[in-house]
Amino acid sequence: MALVEITTEEQFTELTSAQNQLIALYFHTPWASPCIQMNKVVSTLADSPNYSSTTFLAINADDHPEISDLFDVSAVPYFVLVKDGTILKELSGADPKEFVAALSQYSDDSSAQQQSQSQTNSAQSQQSQQTSGASNNGGDAVTDSTQEEDETPEQLRARLDKLTKAAPIMLFMKGTPSAPQCGFSRQMVAILREHQVRFGFFDILKDDAVRQGLKTFSDWPTFPQLYIGGDFQGGLDIIKENLAEDDQFLEHALQEATANQ
């Protein structure tokens, strides 16, 4: 599947709403020298039959700041792997081997890394030594949104525990940050973006077991729900109240969660 260059936010929303498909987002700019070689690497991978089931989307970070802001992109090249509305992995910098390893980790083809490594070696050898990094307060958000058939209550609870700890700050919402499906979820995303915190998200509309199970798991009946360090923080009103008392509530809660790990 060829690399698709995003031209509108509507196109981005449509392509990232695909079900059961790994989506690789590649943020770049024409002026960043590391992107010049990574353009070749990503294009080669997108054309490779080893990743025929993966959708590769290229986003010019300068032309689409609204999309870049959704993922807190502050430097390029920057990669985000997404599946079923859930962030799986975020990578910053121009390291082809690291990107290939991440693709292979979440690709349906477990042998893809070995098969495609040779395709990236030539591009990597030509690559500029200059790389760029981004501040990453959230780390990698790794989640498994696959619902098992005949899932027992114990299995569901274990899956919910894993999901709530998938990222240091984890938002369970209706829709995605780029396309919220309710006003409350839209407000929560706006709050997180305003405070410039990196967060993982899960679209509860795509998994009814998670949607219903979280109500018992958190003892909270509505959405969105925000978790920090695996601990439930509250819904929109509670988060607003906490921020009214402490404008740095999110940052402080994240620091406390990190210290307790």
C-alpha positions in Angstrom: 0.0 0.0 0.0 1.5 3.3 -1.1 2.3 6.1 1.4 -0.7 8.5 1.6 0.1 12.2 2.1 -2.6 13.8 4.2 -4.1 16.9 2.7 -7.1 17.6 4.9 -8.2 16.9 8.5 -11.3 15.2 7.2 -9.2 12.8 5.1 -7.1 12.1 8.2 -10.2 11.3 10.3 -11.6 9.0 7.7 -8.4 7.0 7.2 -7.7 6.7 10.9 -11.1 5.3 11.6 -10.4 2.0 9.9 -11.1 -1.0 12.0 -8.7 -3.9 12.8 -5.9 -2.2 10.9 -2.5 -1.0 12.0 -2.0 2.7 11.0 1.5 4.3 10.9 1.5 8.1 11.2 4.6 9.8 10.0 5.0 13.5 10.9 7.5 15.4 8.8 8.5 18.8 7.4 10.3 19.7 4.2 12.9 21.7 6.0 14.1 19.1 8.5 17.1 17.2 7.0 16.5 13.9 8.9 13.1 13.8 7.2 14.7 13.7 3.7 16.1 10.2 4.2 13.2 9.0 6.4 10.8 9.9 3.5 12.6 7.3 1.5 12.5 4.7 4.3 8.8 5.2 5.0 7.9 5.1 1.3 9.9 1.9 0.8 8.2 0.3 3.8 4.7 1.4 2.6 5.4 -0.2 -0.8 6.7 -3.4 0.8 4.4 -6.5 0.6 5.6 -7.3 4.1 3.4 -4.5 5.4 0.5 -4.7 3.0 -2.0 -4.7 5.9 -0.6 -1.5 7.4 -1.8 1.9 6.3 1.0 4.5 6.1 0.0 8.2 6.5 2.4 11.1 6.1 1.5 14.4 7.7 3.3 17.6 7.1 3.5 19.0 10.7 3.7 22.6 9.5 0.7 22.3 7.2 -1.5 20.5 9.7 -0.8 21.9 13.2 -4.2 20.8 14.4 -3.3 17.2 13.8 0.2 17.6 15.1 -1.2 19.1 18.3 -3.4 16.0 18.9 -0.2 13.9 19.4 2.0 16.7 20.9 4.4 16.6 18.1 7.2 19.1 18.9 10.0 17.6 16.6 10.2 15.7 13.4 10.5 12.9 12.3 7.9 11.6 14.6 5.9 8.4 14.3 2.7 7.1 16.0 1.3 3.6 15.6 -2.5 3.4 16.0 -5.0 0.6 15.9 -8.7 0.7 16.6 -8.5 4.2 18.1 -5.7 3.3 20.5 -2.1 4.6 20.4 0.3 1.6 20.5 3.6 3.3 20.1 5.3 6.7 19.7 8.8 7.2 18.3 10.8 10.3 17.9 13.9 10.6 15.7 15.3 9.3 12.4 16.3 5.7 13.3 15.0 3.3 10.6 15.8 0.2 12.7 13.7 1.4 15.6 10.8 2.2 13.3 11.0 -1.2 11.6 11.2 -3.0 15.0 8.1 -1.1 16.2 6.2 -2.0 12.9 7.1 -5.6 13.2 6.1 -5.7 16.9 2.5 -4.7 16.1 2.3 -6.1 12.5 0.3 -9.2 11.8 3.4 -10.6 10.1 5.9 -11.5 12.8 8.7 -12.1 10.3 8.3 -8.7 8.7 11.2 -7.2 10.5 13.8 -9.7 9.1 12.3 -9.5 5.6 12.2 -5.8 5.3 15.4 -4.8 7.2 17.5 -5.0 4.1 15.1 -2.5 2.4 16.0 0.1 5.0 19.7 -0.5 5.3 20.6 1.4 2.1 18.5 4.4 3.2 20.0 4.3 6.7 23.5 4.4 5.4 22.8 7.6 3.5 20.9 9.1 6.4 22.2 12.3 7.9 23.7 12.0 11.4 21.5 14.8 12.5 18.4 13.6 14.5 15.8 15.3 16.4 14.0 14.3 19.7 10.8 15.4 21.3 10.0 15.8 25.0 8.1 12.7 26.0 6.5 12.9 29.4 4.1 10.1 28.7 6.3 7.4 27.2 5.0 4.6 25.0 1.3 3.7 25.3 1.0 0.0 24.6 -2.6 -1.4 24.7 -4.4 -4.5 23.6 -7.9 -3.5 22.6 -8.8 -7.0 21.2 -11.9 -8.4 23.0 -11.7 -12.1 23.5 -14.8 -14.2 22.8 -16.5 -15.6 25.9 -14.3 -13.3 28.1 -14.8 -14.1 31.7 -15.2 -11.3 34.3 -11.7 -12.1 35.6 -10.2 -11.8 32.1 -12.1 -8.6 31.5 -10.8 -7.1 34.7 -7.3 -8.1 33.8 -7.7 -6.5 30.4 -9.1 -3.3 32.0 -6.2 -3.2 34.4 -3.8 -3.4 31.5 -5.6 -0.7 29.5 -5.7 1.8 32.3 -2.0 1.5 32.8 -1.2 1.5 29.0 0.0 5.1 29.2 0.9 7.2 32.3 -2.1 9.4 31.4 -4.9 7.4 29.8 -8.2 8.8 28.6 -11.2 6.6 27.9 -13.5 8.6 25.7 -16.2 8.5 23.0 -14.4 8.8 19.7 -10.8 9.9 19.2 -9.0 13.1 20.0 -9.3 14.1 16.3 -13.0 13.2 16.2 -14.7 13.2 19.6 -18.2 11.8 19.6 -19.5 13.8 22.5 -19.1 17.3 24.0 -17.7 16.0 27.3 -15.0 14.0 25.6 -14.2 17.0 23.4 -13.8 19.2 26.5 -11.5 16.7 28.2 -9.2 16.5 25.1 -9.1 20.3 25.1 -8.0 20.3 28.7 -5.3 17.8 28.2 -4.0 19.6 25.1 -4.1 23.0 27.0 -1.9 21.5 29.7 0.4 20.0 27.0 0.5 16.5 28.6 1.0 13.5 26.4 -1.8 11.0 26.8 -3.0 7.7 25.5 -6.6 7.2 24.6 -9.2 4.4 24.1 -12.4 4.7 22.1 -15.0 3.0 24.2 -17.5 3.1 21.4 -15.5 0.4 19.7 -15.6 -2.1 22.6 -18.8 -2.5 24.5 -17.1 -4.8 27.1 -14.7 -2.1 28.0 -17.4 0.5 28.0 -19.6 -1.4 30.4 -16.8 -3.0 32.4 -15.1 0.3 33.2 -18.3 1.6 34.9 -17.8 -1.1 37.5 -14.0 -1.1 37.4 -13.9 2.6 38.3 -17.2 2.8 40.1 -18.1 5.7 37.8 -21.1 5.5 35.4 -20.2 8.0 32.7 -17.5 8.9 30.2 -14.9 10.3 29.6 -12.8 8.8 32.4 -9.2 9.8 33.1 -6.6 7.6 34.6 -3.1 8.7 35.7 -0.6 6.0 36.7 -3.3 3.4 36.5 -5.4 5.3 39.1 -8.8 6.6 38.3 -8.9 10.4 38.6 -12.5 11.2 37.7 -14.7 12.4 34.9 -14.8 15.8 33.3 -16.4 17.7 36.3 -14.0 16.2 38.8 -11.0 17.0 36.6 -12.3 20.6 36.2 -12.7 20.9 40.0 -9.2 19.6 40.7 -7.7 22.0 38.2 -9.7 24.9 39.7 -8.0 24.1 43.0 -4.6 23.3 41.5 -3.8 24.5 38.0 -0.9 22.0 37.9 -3.1 19.1 39.1 -2.4 16.9 36.0 1.4 17.5 36.1 1.5 16.9 39.9 -0.6 13.7 39.6 1.7 12.5 36.9 4.8 13.3 38.9 3.4 11.4 41.9 2.5 8.4 39.8 6.0 8.3 38.3 7.6 8.5 41.8 5.5 5.6 43.1 6.4 3.3 40.2 
